[in-house]
Amino acid sequence: MSATANTIEMQGETLSVARRVAILSVVILSATLYSTTILIVAAVLPQLQGAMTATADEITWTMTFNILATAVATPLTGWLTARLGRRTLMIGSVGLFTVATWFCGSSSSLEELIFWRVIQGAAGAPLTPLAQTIVLDTFPKKQHGAVVGLYGMGVVMGGFMGPMIGGLMAEIYSWRWAFYIIVPVGALSTFGLRFALPPDRKSRQTKLDWTGFLLLSTAIGSIQLVLSRGQRLDWFDSGEILLECFIAALSIYLFVAHSLTTAKPFLKLKLLLNRNYAIGLILVTIYGMLNFTPMVILPGLLRDQIGFPESLIGYVVGSRGIGAMCGFFAAMFIGQRFPRKTIFAGFMAQVIAGIWLTTVDLNVTVLDLVLNGIVQGFAVGLIWVPLTVVTFSTLRTEDLAETSSVYHLFRNIGSSFFISMTVTGIIRSTATNYEHMTEMISHFNPALYLPWVAGRWSVDNLADLTRLSEEIARQAAMISYLNAFGLYALASLAAIPLILLVARPPKAKR
C-alpha cells in the first residue's frame, strides 16, 4: 500500500482524503448495527421473557445463540472475502442482516425468534472484522491508533443510543419496535456501502478447508449447548450433556490435529507463535467475557427484583456508551504511546466496576447504576484501541483478514460462554440461597414469635407466609447476582498478569 499526504491506494484505486472519510463513516455505520442489536435486546429481555413465556435461562438464548452464530461464521470472513470481495461481502452482509432483523421483530414464538437471531448473527459476523480490516487498510499505519479510536467511538454510539431508544420504544409500543427501528438504518447503510467502497479487484479463488471449519463449528456449538442446556438437564446426570461434551472434546482434538497436518488449514495455528497475537487472543477473550455479561444479567435484576420500567433499564444499560466514548477518546491519545499501561488501566477499571457492583442492594439508585455503567464503558473503550493495535502490530498485512476474524471469534466465544455460565450460576445460586434462607422459617422456631424478629410477618398467617416467601426469593436472587458480579471482578483481575507479557509495538513509519 503506497500512501502520500492526501491520497492512498486501496483495491487498486487511489483514494482521496474525502473518500477515505466517507469509507470510514459508512463502515462505522455498518459495524454499529451488530452491537446495537445486542444492546437493544438486552434492554427488553424482561419484556421478551413475558411475551414468549420463557424461563430466565431460555430467554438468554436469544442473545447467546446470536453471539454463537456470529462466532461460528466469523472465521469464514477471510474465505468469503477472497471469493466475493470486500465490497460485495459488506453489502450482502448488511442487506441480509437487515432482513433478518425485520423477521426478528415479527416473530411469534421463542423458537422463531431464536432462528432469526441466529440468521442475524451469522449475517452480521463478517461486519466487524471486515470493517476493521477496511479501516486499517484505508489509512496509513501511522494513523491506525486515531482511526481505530474513531471507529470504536462510532460503534459504541450504538451502545449508547440503542438501549435507550429500544427501551423507550418497548415501553411505548412493544419489544418488536426494538428490532423494527433498526431496519431503516440497515437500508441506509446498504446503499451507503454501495456508493462509498471502491470496486472489488479480481482475486485468486481460494479453497475453504471445510473439514477444519466443520470441526471447529461442531466444537463451539457443542460447548454452547452444554452451557445453555446443562442447568435444565441436571448437567452430567444427562446423557445428552455427556454426549455433547464427548463430541466437543473429540472435535477440538481432530481440529488441532487436522490443522497441524494439512497443507492449507482453515486457521493457521502457526500464527500463534507470534507472542503479541497469542496474548492478544487471550486478552480479547477475557474482554469479551466482560463486555456483554453485565448488560444481560442487569435487566432481569432491575425489572424482576427492583421493579424498573424498560425505559429506565435502557438508560442504565445505555450509560455504558457514555463511558465507552470517553474511553475511546482517551485511548486515541495515550493508547499507542503507552499501550500496556492503557490496557492495564482499562482492566483495573473493570475490576473496580465489578467490586462496586458487589456492594449494591435492592435499594440501589439509578444514579449509582448509571455511574457504574459509565465506569464499565470507560474501561471497554480504554482497552479496545491499544489491545487491537498491539495484537496486530507485528503481523503481516496479508494475514490481517484471517487474524482479525479469529480475534473477533475469540471475543464472541468469550461473551457467549461467560453469559451462559453466569446465568446458570445465578439460577443455581438463587435456588440454593432460597433453600438455606427458608430452613429457619417454621412454626417450631420460637424466635419467629418475637415481634422484633418477625416484624410485620406472621408464620400463622398464610398471606404473611406468601409475602415472606416472596421477599426471601428476592433476597436470594440478589445474593446470586452479587456472586455473579464478584465473578466478573475476578475475570477482570485475571487479565492483569498477561498484560506484562505484551511487547511494545514497533513505531509506525511516518
VMD Tcl script that draws the C-alpha trace (Angstrom):
set ca {
  {0.00 0.00 0.00}
  {1.59 3.29 -1.08}
  {0.49 6.49 0.64}
  {1.06 10.21 0.16}
  {-0.04 13.13 2.29}
  {-3.51 13.30 0.77}
  {-4.05 10.05 -1.14}
  {-3.71 6.36 -0.52}
  {-4.15 3.34 -2.74}
  {-6.74 0.68 -1.86}
  {-8.09 -2.11 -4.03}
  {-6.08 -0.69 -6.92}
  {-7.82 2.71 -6.70}
  {-6.27 5.94 -5.43}
  {-8.40 7.36 -2.62}
  {-8.52 10.99 -1.60}
  {-8.89 12.15 1.99}
  {-12.60 12.85 1.42}
  {-13.14 9.37 0.01}
  {-11.36 7.78 2.96}
  {-13.52 9.76 5.39}
  {-16.64 8.62 3.52}
  {-15.48 4.99 3.71}
  {-14.75 5.33 7.43}
  {-18.19 6.84 8.07}
  {-20.23 4.25 6.21}
  {-18.14 1.36 7.57}
  {-18.69 2.64 11.12}
  {-22.44 2.82 10.49}
  {-22.43 -0.77 9.23}
  {-20.41 -2.14 12.15}
  {-22.62 -0.27 14.60}
  {-25.66 -2.27 13.51}
  {-24.49 -5.51 15.12}
  {-23.57 -4.03 18.51}
  {-26.82 -2.06 18.52}
  {-28.99 -5.17 18.11}
  {-27.27 -6.92 21.02}
  {-27.64 -3.94 23.33}
  {-31.23 -3.14 22.32}
  {-32.25 -6.73 23.05}
  {-30.51 -6.55 26.43}
  {-32.78 -3.67 27.44}
  {-36.00 -5.54 26.53}
  {-35.10 -9.04 27.76}
  {-37.62 -8.92 30.66}
  {-40.47 -7.94 28.32}
  {-39.37 -10.61 25.84}
  {-39.43 -13.21 28.60}
  {-43.04 -12.39 29.41}
  {-44.15 -12.18 25.78}
  {-42.55 -15.53 24.89}
  {-43.50 -17.21 28.22}
  {-39.87 -18.28 28.63}
  {-37.75 -19.03 31.67}
  {-34.78 -16.87 32.68}
  {-32.24 -19.17 31.02}
  {-34.36 -19.73 27.89}
  {-34.73 -16.04 27.11}
  {-30.96 -15.52 27.23}
  {-30.72 -17.94 24.28}
  {-31.88 -15.02 22.11}
  {-28.51 -13.43 22.91}
  {-26.17 -16.37 23.40}
  {-27.16 -18.17 20.18}
  {-26.93 -14.89 18.28}
  {-23.39 -14.39 19.56}
  {-22.61 -18.07 18.94}
  {-23.79 -17.83 15.32}
  {-21.51 -14.82 14.92}
  {-18.61 -16.76 16.45}
  {-19.09 -19.75 14.15}
  {-19.47 -17.63 10.99}
  {-16.73 -15.10 11.79}
  {-13.78 -17.32 10.70}
  {-15.40 -17.58 7.24}
  {-14.72 -13.87 6.67}
  {-11.32 -14.40 5.07}
  {-12.58 -17.07 2.66}
  {-15.74 -15.13 1.79}
  {-13.67 -12.00 1.16}
  {-11.45 -13.91 -1.27}
  {-14.47 -15.41 -3.03}
  {-16.76 -12.37 -3.15}
  {-14.61 -9.34 -2.48}
  {-14.84 -6.83 0.36}
  {-17.46 -4.59 -1.24}
  {-19.82 -7.40 -2.25}
  {-19.49 -9.16 1.10}
  {-20.12 -6.00 3.13}
  {-23.19 -5.05 1.10}
  {-24.60 -8.59 1.18}
  {-23.99 -8.98 4.92}
  {-25.70 -5.71 5.81}
  {-28.63 -6.47 3.48}
  {-29.24 -9.97 4.89}
  {-28.73 -8.67 8.43}
  {-31.42 -6.02 7.87}
  {-33.91 -8.57 6.51}
  {-33.28 -10.92 9.47}
  {-33.79 -8.02 11.87}
  {-37.24 -7.38 10.40}
  {-38.23 -11.00 10.87}
  {-36.92 -10.92 14.46}
  {-39.44 -8.17 15.17}
  {-42.28 -10.12 13.54}
  {-41.54 -13.42 15.35}
  {-44.46 -15.02 17.17}
  {-42.64 -17.70 19.19}
  {-39.35 -18.16 21.03}
  {-38.16 -20.77 18.53}
  {-38.85 -18.45 15.59}
  {-37.12 -15.55 17.30}
  {-34.03 -17.67 18.09}
  {-33.92 -18.87 14.45}
  {-33.88 -15.36 13.06}
  {-31.43 -14.22 15.73}
  {-29.10 -17.00 14.53}
  {-29.50 -15.79 10.92}
  {-28.95 -12.23 12.10}
  {-25.78 -13.20 13.94}
  {-24.39 -15.21 11.02}
  {-25.17 -12.44 8.53}
  {-23.57 -9.81 10.76}
  {-20.49 -11.92 11.52}
  {-18.29 -10.51 8.73}
  {-19.17 -6.90 9.53}
  {-16.87 -6.26 12.49}
  {-13.68 -7.99 11.27}
  {-14.15 -6.84 7.69}
  {-14.94 -3.28 8.75}
  {-11.82 -3.23 10.91}
  {-9.71 -4.61 8.05}
  {-11.07 -1.98 5.65}
  {-10.36 0.80 8.15}
  {-6.77 -0.40 8.74}
  {-6.20 -0.84 5.01}
  {-7.72 2.51 4.04}
  {-5.47 4.61 6.28}
  {-1.66 4.62 6.66}
  {-0.20 2.78 9.65}
  {0.79 5.96 11.49}
  {-2.93 6.88 11.68}
  {-4.13 3.48 12.87}
  {-4.41 4.50 16.53}
  {-6.54 7.51 15.66}
  {-8.84 5.80 13.15}
  {-9.34 2.73 15.38}
  {-10.32 5.15 18.14}
  {-12.76 6.97 15.85}
  {-14.10 3.63 14.63}
  {-14.60 2.47 18.21}
  {-16.26 5.71 19.28}
  {-18.65 5.49 16.36}
  {-19.53 1.88 17.07}
  {-20.23 2.50 20.76}
  {-22.74 5.18 19.78}
  {-24.97 2.19 19.11}
  {-24.27 1.07 22.66}
  {-25.21 4.50 23.93}
  {-28.34 5.19 21.90}
  {-29.56 1.64 21.21}
  {-30.72 0.57 24.70}
  {-32.25 3.97 25.42}
  {-34.24 4.05 22.18}
  {-35.08 0.34 22.38}
  {-36.24 0.53 25.98}
  {-38.35 3.61 25.27}
  {-39.92 2.09 22.15}
  {-40.65 -1.15 24.03}
  {-42.37 0.73 26.84}
  {-44.43 2.91 24.48}
  {-45.24 0.25 21.87}
  {-43.75 -3.24 22.33}
  {-40.48 -5.16 22.18}
  {-40.96 -5.63 18.41}
  {-40.09 -1.99 17.77}
  {-36.67 -2.57 19.29}
  {-35.97 -4.51 16.07}
  {-38.09 -2.55 13.61}
  {-36.32 0.71 14.39}
  {-33.01 -0.75 13.14}
  {-34.36 -1.68 9.69}
  {-34.23 1.84 8.12}
  {-30.65 2.29 9.37}
  {-29.71 -1.04 7.80}
  {-31.21 0.00 4.47}
  {-29.33 3.34 4.60}
  {-26.08 1.53 5.38}
  {-26.56 -0.87 2.46}
  {-26.90 1.98 -0.04}
  {-24.03 3.90 1.57}
  {-21.64 0.97 1.17}
  {-22.65 0.59 -2.45}
  {-21.51 4.13 -3.30}
  {-18.56 4.59 -0.90}
  {-16.50 1.40 -1.24}
  {-14.26 1.06 -4.29}
  {-14.97 -1.79 -6.73}
  {-13.51 -5.17 -5.84}
  {-10.39 -6.16 -7.64}
  {-10.15 -9.66 -9.02}
  {-8.54 -12.08 -6.61}
  {-7.41 -15.63 -6.91}
  {-10.16 -18.01 -5.77}
  {-9.23 -19.91 -2.62}
  {-10.49 -23.24 -1.40}
  {-12.08 -23.48 2.01}
  {-10.86 -26.14 4.39}
  {-14.33 -27.48 5.05}
  {-13.04 -30.20 7.36}
  {-11.43 -27.67 9.70}
  {-14.42 -25.32 9.55}
  {-16.97 -28.04 10.35}
  {-14.85 -29.47 13.18}
  {-14.41 -26.02 14.76}
  {-18.12 -25.19 14.34}
  {-19.12 -28.52 15.89}
  {-16.85 -27.96 18.88}
  {-18.13 -24.43 19.53}
  {-21.78 -25.43 19.06}
  {-21.47 -28.45 21.37}
  {-19.87 -26.43 24.16}
  {-22.58 -23.77 23.87}
  {-25.32 -26.42 24.05}
  {-23.74 -27.83 27.19}
  {-23.67 -24.42 28.84}
  {-27.19 -23.46 27.68}
  {-29.00 -26.74 28.47}
  {-26.91 -28.10 31.33}
  {-28.95 -26.42 34.06}
  {-32.27 -27.73 32.70}
  {-30.94 -31.28 32.18}
  {-29.07 -31.56 35.51}
  {-25.64 -31.47 33.88}
  {-23.68 -34.73 33.85}
  {-26.64 -36.77 35.02}
  {-27.98 -36.27 31.49}
  {-26.96 -38.49 28.61}
  {-27.37 -35.58 26.18}
  {-24.87 -33.42 28.10}
  {-22.34 -36.27 28.26}
  {-22.70 -36.85 24.51}
  {-22.25 -33.16 23.73}
  {-19.14 -32.99 25.93}
  {-17.67 -36.02 24.14}
  {-18.43 -34.50 20.71}
  {-16.86 -31.17 21.75}
  {-13.67 -32.80 23.07}
  {-13.32 -35.05 20.02}
  {-13.95 -32.16 17.60}
  {-11.31 -29.97 19.28}
  {-8.74 -32.79 19.14}
  {-9.46 -33.55 15.49}
  {-9.42 -29.83 14.59}
  {-5.99 -29.30 16.13}
  {-4.60 -32.49 14.60}
  {-6.03 -31.61 11.18}
  {-4.79 -28.01 11.30}
  {-1.24 -29.13 12.11}
  {-1.07 -31.72 9.34}
  {-2.94 -30.24 6.38}
  {-1.22 -28.04 3.80}
  {-3.80 -25.22 3.84}
  {-5.68 -25.28 7.16}
  {-8.83 -23.32 7.90}
  {-6.92 -21.40 10.60}
  {-3.12 -21.13 10.62}
  {-2.15 -22.27 14.09}
  {1.48 -21.31 13.44}
  {0.42 -17.66 13.76}
  {0.00 -18.34 17.48}
  {3.81 -18.34 17.67}
  {3.57 -14.56 17.39}
  {3.65 -13.51 21.06}
  {1.55 -10.36 20.86}
  {-1.07 -12.09 18.72}
  {-1.32 -15.11 21.07}
  {-1.58 -12.98 24.20}
  {-3.98 -10.64 22.43}
  {-6.35 -13.55 21.74}
  {-6.41 -14.47 25.44}
  {-6.96 -10.87 26.50}
  {-9.71 -10.29 23.93}
  {-11.45 -13.46 25.17}
  {-11.48 -12.01 28.69}
  {-12.56 -8.68 27.20}
  {-15.48 -10.46 25.50}
  {-16.42 -12.14 28.77}
  {-16.70 -8.75 30.43}
  {-18.24 -6.80 27.57}
  {-21.83 -8.07 27.31}
  {-22.40 -10.07 30.52}
  {-23.50 -7.13 32.73}
  {-25.92 -6.00 30.04}
  {-27.56 -9.45 30.01}
  {-27.93 -10.02 33.74}
  {-28.73 -6.45 34.90}
  {-32.11 -6.05 33.10}
  {-33.54 -9.13 34.83}
  {-32.40 -7.87 38.22}
  {-33.67 -4.35 37.62}
  {-37.14 -5.33 36.44}
  {-37.94 -8.58 38.27}
  {-36.36 -7.80 41.64}
  {-36.28 -3.98 41.82}
  {-39.18 -3.07 39.52}
  {-37.61 -0.66 37.00}
  {-39.57 0.02 33.75}
  {-38.00 -0.79 30.35}
  {-37.17 2.84 29.58}
  {-35.21 3.21 32.82}
  {-33.42 -0.08 32.18}
  {-32.49 1.27 28.75}
  {-30.90 4.35 30.32}
  {-28.92 2.20 32.76}
  {-27.62 -0.12 30.02}
  {-27.04 2.79 27.64}
  {-24.92 4.66 30.19}
  {-22.05 2.34 29.23}
  {-21.96 4.09 25.88}
  {-21.12 7.44 27.50}
  {-18.15 5.92 29.31}
  {-17.08 3.96 26.22}
  {-16.94 7.12 24.11}
  {-14.75 8.79 26.74}
  {-12.57 5.69 26.92}
  {-12.08 5.52 23.16}
  {-11.32 9.22 23.03}
  {-8.68 8.88 25.76}
  {-7.20 5.77 24.14}
  {-6.75 7.63 20.84}
  {-4.13 9.84 22.52}
  {-2.46 7.51 25.03}
  {-3.20 4.04 23.64}
  {-0.40 3.93 21.05}
  {2.11 5.78 23.20}
  {1.54 3.75 26.37}
  {-0.30 0.59 25.19}
  {0.43 -1.70 28.15}
  {-0.34 0.98 30.74}
  {-3.58 1.86 28.95}
  {-4.72 -1.79 28.78}
  {-3.77 -2.21 32.46}
  {-5.79 0.87 33.42}
  {-8.79 -0.45 31.44}
  {-8.85 -3.84 33.14}
  {-8.33 -2.23 36.56}
  {-11.38 -0.06 35.86}
  {-13.30 -3.29 35.13}
  {-12.15 -4.68 38.49}
  {-13.33 -1.52 40.26}
  {-16.71 -1.67 38.48}
  {-17.15 -5.34 39.43}
  {-16.27 -4.77 43.10}
  {-18.59 -1.74 43.14}
  {-21.48 -3.90 41.89}
  {-20.92 -6.41 44.70}
  {-21.83 -3.66 47.21}
  {-25.28 -2.80 45.78}
  {-28.59 -3.98 47.24}
  {-32.29 -3.92 46.34}
  {-32.44 -0.23 47.27}
  {-29.80 0.79 44.74}
  {-30.44 4.09 42.97}
  {-30.43 4.78 39.25}
  {-27.55 7.22 39.72}
  {-25.34 4.51 41.24}
  {-26.07 2.14 38.35}
  {-25.51 4.82 35.71}
  {-22.17 5.86 37.24}
  {-21.12 2.21 37.41}
  {-22.14 1.74 33.78}
  {-20.02 4.74 32.79}
  {-17.00 3.17 34.53}
  {-17.63 -0.13 32.73}
  {-17.93 1.63 29.38}
  {-14.82 3.72 30.01}
  {-12.89 0.51 30.65}
  {-14.23 -1.06 27.44}
  {-13.13 1.94 25.36}
  {-9.78 2.23 27.09}
  {-8.89 -1.42 26.44}
  {-10.06 -1.89 22.85}
  {-7.83 0.54 20.94}
  {-4.40 -0.37 22.40}
  {-5.29 -4.07 22.58}
  {-6.22 -4.11 18.89}
  {-3.12 -2.15 17.89}
  {-0.61 -4.33 19.82}
  {-2.28 -7.58 18.74}
  {-1.89 -6.85 15.01}
  {1.23 -4.65 15.13}
  {3.69 -7.47 14.37}
  {1.61 -9.37 11.80}
  {1.96 -9.25 8.03}
  {-0.64 -7.31 6.04}
  {-1.69 -10.43 4.11}
  {-2.61 -12.15 7.39}
  {-4.90 -9.35 8.61}
  {-8.14 -10.81 7.23}
  {-7.69 -14.22 8.87}
  {-6.21 -12.98 12.15}
  {-8.89 -10.31 12.50}
  {-11.64 -12.90 12.10}
  {-10.01 -15.17 14.71}
  {-9.61 -12.16 17.01}
  {-13.34 -11.45 16.90}
  {-14.11 -15.18 17.07}
  {-12.41 -15.40 20.47}
  {-14.17 -12.24 21.64}
  {-17.57 -13.64 20.71}
  {-16.83 -17.07 22.20}
  {-15.82 -15.40 25.46}
  {-19.08 -13.42 25.50}
  {-21.35 -16.35 24.67}
  {-19.76 -18.85 27.06}
  {-19.46 -16.45 30.00}
  {-23.05 -15.24 29.64}
  {-24.30 -18.84 29.76}
  {-22.07 -19.66 32.74}
  {-23.17 -16.55 34.62}
  {-26.91 -17.07 34.02}
  {-26.59 -20.72 35.05}
  {-24.73 -19.67 38.19}
  {-27.44 -17.15 39.08}
  {-30.22 -19.72 38.70}
  {-28.43 -22.38 40.76}
  {-27.28 -19.92 43.40}
  {-30.78 -18.46 43.78}
  {-32.27 -21.91 44.42}
  {-29.54 -22.79 46.92}
  {-29.83 -19.47 48.74}
  {-33.61 -19.82 48.97}
  {-33.28 -23.30 50.50}
  {-30.82 -22.09 53.13}
  {-32.82 -18.98 53.98}
  {-36.12 -20.85 54.42}
  {-34.66 -23.52 56.70}
  {-35.44 -21.43 59.79}
  {-38.97 -20.45 58.69}
  {-41.01 -22.89 60.76}
  {-43.71 -22.99 63.43}
  {-41.14 -24.72 65.63}
  {-38.75 -21.75 65.61}
  {-39.64 -19.73 68.77}
  {-37.64 -16.71 67.55}
  {-40.25 -16.05 64.85}
  {-42.86 -15.37 67.51}
  {-40.83 -12.48 68.90}
  {-42.17 -9.20 67.44}
  {-38.69 -7.64 66.96}
  {-37.67 -10.73 64.93}
  {-40.79 -11.49 62.90}
  {-41.54 -7.85 62.15}
  {-44.67 -7.45 60.01}
  {-44.81 -11.15 59.05}
  {-46.54 -13.92 60.95}
  {-45.91 -17.63 60.50}
  {-49.51 -18.31 61.49}
  {-50.97 -16.36 58.56}
  {-50.96 -17.78 55.01}
  {-50.92 -14.34 53.38}
  {-47.95 -13.26 55.52}
  {-46.11 -16.50 54.72}
  {-46.65 -15.86 51.00}
  {-45.25 -12.33 51.27}
  {-42.35 -13.61 53.36}
  {-41.59 -16.26 50.74}
  {-41.56 -13.61 48.01}
  {-39.20 -11.40 49.99}
  {-36.86 -14.31 50.70}
  {-36.87 -15.13 46.98}
  {-35.90 -11.52 46.17}
  {-33.07 -11.58 48.69}
  {-31.89 -14.99 47.49}
  {-31.79 -13.71 43.91}
  {-29.93 -10.58 44.98}
  {-27.23 -12.68 46.65}
  {-26.82 -14.73 43.48}
  {-26.42 -11.54 41.41}
  {-23.78 -10.30 43.83}
  {-21.93 -13.59 43.33}
  {-22.09 -13.04 39.56}
  {-20.67 -9.53 39.94}
  {-17.85 -10.97 42.06}
  {-17.04 -13.45 39.28}
  {-17.00 -10.53 36.84}
  {-14.40 -8.76 39.01}
  {-12.25 -11.91 39.27}
  {-12.29 -12.38 35.50}
  {-11.12 -8.78 35.09}
  {-8.33 -9.34 37.59}
  {-7.16 -12.48 35.75}
  {-6.13 -10.36 32.75}
  {-3.67 -8.20 34.69}
  {-0.67 -10.63 34.75}
  {-0.98 -11.27 31.00}
  {-0.55 -7.58 30.19}
  {3.04 -7.73 31.46}
  {3.87 -10.19 28.67}
  {2.75 -7.88 25.86}
  {5.62 -6.48 23.79}
  {5.55 -2.82 22.82}
  {4.56 -2.48 19.15}
  {7.18 -1.13 16.73}
  {6.95 2.55 15.86}
  {4.97 3.23 12.70}
  {6.91 4.77 9.83}
  {5.91 8.33 9.13}
}
mol new
graphics top color blue
foreach p $ca { graphics top sphere $p radius 0.5 }
foreach p [lrange $ca 0 end-1] q [lrange $ca 1 end] { graphics top cylinder $p $q radius 0.2 }
display resetview
